[in-house]
Structure formats: C-alpha cells, structure tokens
Amino acid sequence: MERAFCVVLLLLFCLGAPFSASRVAAQEDLGSGLAFNRVAEPRENAFTILVPKGWLAEGGIYRVNPLTVGGPINSMEAKCDLVFKSDSRGTVAFHILPDIVYAHAGIGAGYFPVGSAYQGATVRAYEDAPAHLQSLFSALHPNAVSPQTRHISRLPGEIQSMNRGMAYTNQILSAIGLPHQTFQADAAGAVFEYTEGGVRFREVMVCGVVDMRAALTWKNTRTLVFRAPVPDFEKWRPVMDVMRFSIRFSPQWILREAEGQRERADLVLKIYSEIQRIDREIAASTSVNREEIMNDNFLVLTGQEDYVNPRTGEVETDTDAFRYRWTTDGGDIYYTNREDENPNLFLNRSDYQVTPVRKRANE
C-alpha cells in the first residue's frame, strides 16, 4: 500500500483534467483521445503549459506592493497563484501556489513576535517540508470533512535538485565567511483524502522549503497541488504527467524579471542556467540507473516515452499512456489509442502531425 502511494506521489508535480463517462460518450464521433492546447500564463506570459481542451484558468503572476505589506521581502520576485480546473467548481484541478517568504521566529531579538510582520514577511516558526504540507492542506481546506493523511514522505531527488540550484549562492556565502549560514533545502510530498461538497477527493501536494539562514528567513517553493474525485483519480494520472512535463518558461520573461532585480540579476540568471543544465543532462541521458530516475522524481518519471517532433527533429519526453501522439506548430497535442484516428478531421485543423517514438540506438 505504501509503495502504491509513493508511485502516486512520484507521478504528481504535474496534474490533470476531467474524464467523465458522459463526456467520453459525447465524443465518440469526435475522437476517442484527449486534446491539449498549449496556453500561456495569462498575466505576463511567463511560461506556457499544455492544458486539456476546455479547461478554465484562474489567477496567474502577481506582484506584492511593499508599501501595503510593510516592507520589500516578498516584493523581490514575482509570485504565481494559478489554477487550471475542469469546471468552475474545480472538480479536477491543478494548482500552482506562490512562493511565500517568512521571517524566522526570534528575529529582532524577539522584538517581532510570531504572527507579526517584519519587512513585509510574516514572522513564523520554521517548518520542515512535511510539517509545511500539513499546514498548507489545513489552510487550503479549512472546512474539509473527514480529512485523512494517506501518505507523507520526503523527496530526496527534489532536495538534491534544489541544493544544486542553490550551490552558487552557498559558494558566495562560504567565500565571505558565512559557511554556517548557507541555504538549506527540504522537500516532501503527501497524499490526502477529504470530503468537500459531498464529494470524496484525493489530493496530492508537493512542496519544497528553503531555510535562508543568512537572511533570517525561510520560504516554500515549487508548490503544486492536484486533486480529483477518489474513484476517478487513477484515470487522470496520464494527464498529470502531460501537464507537469509540458511547462516551458519564457527566457524573455526571466530576463525581464532579472532586470527588475538589478542587484540580483547575475545570481538569478546563473541559478536558472544551472537548473536548466541539470534538466537537459537528465533528459538527454539514456544510461541513468533506474533507481536514480525513480529517486529524481520530478525530472524523469516512469511511464514516459521519447518522441521526435516531426518539424524540429527535437526529442520530446511525454507520457506513454497513449499509443499515438499528434502535435502542431503551435504546440497543441492530441493523444489517442486508435491508429486510424486523425484529429485534423474532427478538430477542424490541418496542421496536426504524428510524432513518432524515438528510434533507440541499439535498434
């Protein structure tokens, strides 16, 4: 049972779309697969993501005004609070939560008590990743009925990825004589079940926590939430994979963001470049030990396949839950298990092309 929940946990950091019997029946003459549109983050075009056709978006990038919160700590970088959902209620939903910076309890020699504000950050006792997940769940679902924590555990692969991303910052801190003040990462995932509005939901939550000791602050990061009704949860697993792996950040947006933080621009770009390099290395590797792949859970997951984009020739990693994959110049994707199903015929398009599976070197 525990292993099953671990697999569910590994197959998150991504997330889903609706799969009702009535919808499938209504589309019998319109194709049996699932269509995804590549859409941009709605407010600043910070990134694009594949979203099931017909889903709703709510929220996006936002900025914290330091004048209204009493200081600049949470105004240094953009926040993202974005939900993609199958309907207005969010029966099936994928939620990207913002990074929030907190001030350590005891800051200012105790002059700022827990719950007060320090330079725009709430003073809050540090929580490791498992504890913070419990707090987040309670905050998101204060009226949940019969809540149950089905599984919670740390994610070593994500912790390693975060620590590598902070390596440059920690080198600087060590070089200026602060080796004991380096940033420390933690990460965890959890599976919860609860009843809301008469529906029993299963919800997977993942987050990282960074203890920024030198700055006397800490924050959550890379926080994602996915939920679906318990009976349908496994049906949505392939859609979770598709959404998570489809996120593509805009280099132009990242540069603009860095320019708005001039004194930190070099650090931002170096960290981003390092994270991208790590991602490329892992994605390109074909000889990575399977145990390491499972451990590095948010970079390479099981149940994936390599496809070759017919236009660019680039290798694209995606879910293997469907036998056939079609894509367009704009990045829209259609998945199906039927060989004779051409989405151009019923989606009123002419630009869909099949993306073949990458030929292996030993074939």
TORBA-840920 format. One record per residue (C-alpha): x, y, z. Coordinates in pm, whole numbers, plus 50000, padded with zeros to 5 digits. Layout:
! residues N
XYZ;...
***
This chain:
! residues 363
500005000050000;502795024250094;504615017149768;501435024449573;501125058449738;504795065549663;504095059049295;501125082749307;503375108249472;506065104649208;503505108548937;502375142549057;504265175449023;502265177848705;498435174248711;495115168348546;491725171448359;488135156948367;487325122348241;483595116848295;481715088548126;479225112947977;482005133247818;483575102447661;480215091447525;479565125847378;482885124647192;482525090147040;482135105646697;484725132646763;487685111046856;488415088547149;491575105647274;492355137047474;493175170647315;495525195447484;496095231847395;499355249647473;498345280847660;500345309447810;500325320348172;497515345848146;499005377248301;502655380448194;503255351247955;505845338448199;505515302748073;503355280347858;501725247547955;499625220647789;496075221847926;493185198147845;490875213647589;488015232447755;489625237448095;489355270348284;492245291348416;492135313748721;494885336148856;498485338948738;501575360048807;501115387949059;503275413349242;503335422749609;503345460049678;505925466749954;504035498150058;500945478150153;502695449550335;505225469450531;508425460150352;510195445550048;510925409350144;508015394249945;508315420449670;511715409749538;510355384249292;507145376249107;504565353349266;502405328049083;498995316449209;497395298248917;494675271848896;493665251148593;490385233348650;487905211148471;484885232048574;484015262348784;483985241049098;487405226249031;486295190049038;489645181348885;492285208048932;495975216348908;497115244649137;500475262549128;500945280249463;503145310849516;506485311249696;505945329750026;508865342050235;508555341350617;510795356750881;512275332851137;510765333451484;513115352251716;514155377551456;514995411351605;515905395251938;512255387051994;511005422451930;508885408351645;506615381051789;505215352051587;502385364851368;503755400051336;505225414851020;508935420450963;509845439850648;506865425750462;507245389750584;505105372650847;507135360351145;506565322851163;508355293651324;510305273651068;508515242750936;510245214450755;508625202650433;506385175050582;505085198650851;504535226650600;502475203650378;500165196650669;499835234150732;499135241150364;496455214550348;494695228850653;494885263950509;493515253450169;490695232150311;489545246650644;486095230750601;487225196350483;485125167650618;486855136150743;490365146350628;492895118350618;496635118550553;497215087450343;500955091850293;503665117650353;507395114950294;510465134350193;511605135349830;515405130849812;515615137349438;513865170949468;516045180749766;519165172849564;517895193049267;517155223249489;520535221449663;522295220749327;520305251249220;521475269749533;525105259149503;526225292549358;524565312149639;526115289649903;529565293249745;529245330949781;528145328050145;531075304950223;533515327850042;532515357950253;532905338650578;529385325950637;529675288250587;527185281750867;524605304650709;524225286350378;520765279750237;519335245250313;516645227250111;513925202850211;511105187850004;508205164250060;505045150749904;501795139550060;498545122649964;495405134550140;491755124250116;488815145350229;485165152450155;484055186050021;480575194049892;479585157649921;482465145549700;485365124749831;488615138549684;492165125649669;494725153549667;498455151649607;500595180249735;504295186549681;506455214749809;510005224649876;511165245350173;514295266950173;515855278150501;517635310550410;519615313050730;521845341950627;518745363150563;516905350850877;514045339750654;512565308050505;510075300650230;508065274250048;508825268149680;507875245649386;504495240349550;501945221149342;498545206349424;496425182149224;493045167949311;490385145849157;487465125349292;488775093549452;487045069149208;488505087448905;491935096449037;493895069448853;492185078748524;493785113048549;497335101448611;498435103948242;497045139248224;499025148648533;502205137048360;501425156748045;500815189548226;503835187948453;506325179648181;504905204847935;505785236548131;508185258647935;509425291248086;509965321347864;513635332247857;512465367547771;510255368648080;513075355848300;515395382848168;512775409648230;512275396448580;516035397448642;516275432948509;513695443148767;516055430049034;519265445348904;521405438449207;520425401549189;520295397148813;523575378248783;522595354049060;519115348148913;520445340148568;523225317648696;520835297648911;518335294848625;521095284148386;522285257548630;518775243448678;518265242348301;521615224948253;520715198448510;517345192848341;518995188947999;521555164248130;518925142248289;516555144247991;519335135547747;520735106647947;519805071847826;522025052848069;520795066648401;520255039448658;516515032248701;516725035649077;518195070649036;515495080048786;512765069949031;514525089049306;514905120749099;511165120449077;510315154048925;512795152848640;512305118548492;509365096148584;508435061048487;505675057148234;507265081147986;508405078547624;510695098147391;509065112147077;510635130146781;508975162646678;508375159246300;509005196246240;512015203946458;513565169546496;513865175846871;513265147547118;510255154047343;509615133347655;505945126547725;503535101247874;503385066247726;499755061447831;498595065347468;499805047047158;499675077046924;500635113546971;499905142146730;501275177646756;501015211446579;503395240246509;501785259046797;502435230747042;498885217247074;498815179747128;496255152347071;496605117347224;494755086247114;494985048447115;493455044746767;495775042446469;493095053946223;492115084946422;493245117546259;492395147946479;492515171446180;489225156446062;487145164846370;489035193946531;488805214546210;492605216246177;495105207745908;498385211246098;498385180846328;501195156146254;502075123146419;505135124346646;506915090746616;508655073246902;512415079846903;514405051646748;516765036047002;520495034746934;520524996946962;517694992046714;
***
